[in-house]
Amino acid sequence: MIFVCYPKCTTCQKAKKWLEGNGIAFEERHIKENNPTVEELKEWHKKSGLPLRKFFNTSGLQYKELKLKDRLPDMSEDEQYSLLASDGMLVKRPILISDDFVLVGFHETEWKAALYGT
């Protein structure tokens, strides 16, 4: 499993602690140092079953500075993928990627259900 995170993010820290506390093996990937590519984003989006807008970090500074709340509805999916791939800080995190699922953001009940089927 790949755990895509930003180490200074408190939600990412909480998710990492939860994974470690549950003995779940993962490879950590720093989102700012290793931006997701357009191809990765397309694959994760498809596997997640979520709307593409859920991949945007709506509480981030760049999101607000770029006024994406107003701009996203008029952007094509390709434009959104390119924008997300241009700066890891625009991407909602953490993201947990396995062969079977992609989880965006940390919601303990959702992660338990995906990992343990509960």
C-alpha positions as CSV (number, residue, x, y, z in Angstrom):
1,M,0.0,0.0,0.0
2,I,1.1,3.5,-0.7
3,F,0.4,6.3,1.9
4,V,0.6,9.7,0.2
5,C,0.9,12.4,2.7
6,Y,2.4,15.7,3.8
7,P,4.3,15.1,7.0
8,K,3.4,18.5,8.6
9,C,-0.3,17.8,8.1
10,T,-2.0,16.9,11.4
11,T,-4.6,14.7,9.6
12,C,-1.8,12.8,7.8
13,Q,0.1,12.4,11.1
14,K,-3.1,11.0,12.7
15,A,-3.7,8.6,9.8
16,K,-0.1,7.4,9.8
17,K,-0.3,6.8,13.6
18,W,-3.5,4.8,13.0
19,L,-1.9,2.7,10.3
20,E,1.1,1.9,12.4
21,G,-1.1,1.2,15.5
22,N,-3.0,-1.3,13.4
23,G,0.1,-3.0,12.1
24,I,-0.6,-2.1,8.5
25,A,2.4,-2.0,6.2
26,F,2.7,0.9,3.8
27,E,5.2,2.8,1.8
28,E,5.2,6.5,2.6
29,R,5.2,9.1,-0.2
30,H,5.8,12.8,0.5
31,I,3.2,14.6,-1.7
32,K,5.2,17.9,-2.0
33,E,8.4,16.2,-2.9
34,N,6.8,13.6,-5.2
35,N,3.8,15.1,-6.9
36,P,1.2,12.7,-8.3
37,T,1.3,12.5,-12.1
38,V,-1.7,13.1,-14.3
39,E,-1.7,9.3,-15.0
40,E,-1.6,8.4,-11.3
41,L,-4.4,10.8,-10.6
42,K,-6.6,9.4,-13.3
43,E,-6.0,5.9,-12.0
44,W,-6.7,6.9,-8.4
45,H,-9.8,8.8,-9.3
46,K,-11.2,5.9,-11.3
47,K,-10.4,3.4,-8.5
48,S,-11.8,5.7,-5.7
49,G,-15.2,6.1,-7.2
50,L,-15.2,9.7,-5.9
51,P,-16.0,12.8,-7.9
52,L,-12.8,14.5,-9.1
53,R,-13.4,17.6,-6.9
54,K,-12.9,15.4,-3.8
55,F,-9.2,15.2,-4.8
56,F,-8.8,18.9,-4.2
57,N,-7.5,20.2,-0.9
58,T,-10.2,22.8,-0.4
59,S,-8.7,24.1,2.8
60,G,-5.3,24.8,1.3
61,L,-3.8,28.2,0.6
62,Q,-3.3,27.5,-3.1
63,Y,-6.9,26.4,-3.6
64,K,-8.1,29.7,-2.1
65,E,-5.5,31.9,-3.8
66,L,-6.4,30.4,-7.2
67,K,-10.1,30.9,-6.4
68,L,-10.7,27.3,-7.5
69,K,-14.1,27.1,-5.7
70,D,-15.4,29.3,-8.5
71,R,-13.2,28.1,-11.3
72,L,-13.4,24.3,-11.0
73,P,-17.0,23.9,-12.3
74,D,-15.9,25.4,-15.6
75,M,-12.8,23.4,-16.0
76,S,-12.5,20.2,-18.0
77,E,-11.4,17.0,-16.2
78,D,-8.1,17.2,-18.1
79,E,-7.5,20.7,-16.9
80,Q,-8.3,19.6,-13.3
81,Y,-5.9,16.7,-13.5
82,S,-3.1,18.9,-14.9
83,L,-3.7,21.4,-12.1
84,L,-3.6,18.7,-9.4
85,A,-0.4,17.3,-10.9
86,S,1.2,20.7,-11.0
87,D,1.3,21.1,-7.2
88,G,1.0,18.4,-4.5
89,M,-0.3,20.9,-2.1
90,L,-3.5,21.2,-4.1
91,V,-4.2,17.5,-3.6
92,K,-6.4,16.4,-0.6
93,R,-4.4,14.2,1.7
94,P,-3.7,11.7,3.0
95,I,-4.4,9.2,0.2
96,L,-4.2,5.5,0.8
97,I,-3.7,3.4,-2.3
98,S,-4.0,-0.3,-2.5
99,D,-4.6,-2.7,-5.4
100,D,-8.3,-2.8,-4.5
101,F,-9.2,0.8,-3.4
102,V,-8.1,4.4,-3.0
103,L,-9.1,6.4,0.1
104,V,-8.9,10.2,0.0
105,G,-8.8,12.0,3.4
106,F,-8.7,10.2,6.7
107,H,-12.0,8.9,8.0
108,E,-11.3,6.1,10.4
109,T,-14.6,4.3,9.9
110,E,-14.1,4.4,6.1
111,W,-10.5,3.1,6.4
112,K,-11.5,0.3,8.8
113,A,-14.2,-0.8,6.3
114,A,-11.8,-0.8,3.4
115,L,-9.0,-2.6,5.3
116,Y,-11.0,-5.0,7.4
117,G,-14.4,-5.2,5.7
118,T,-16.2,-3.9,8.8
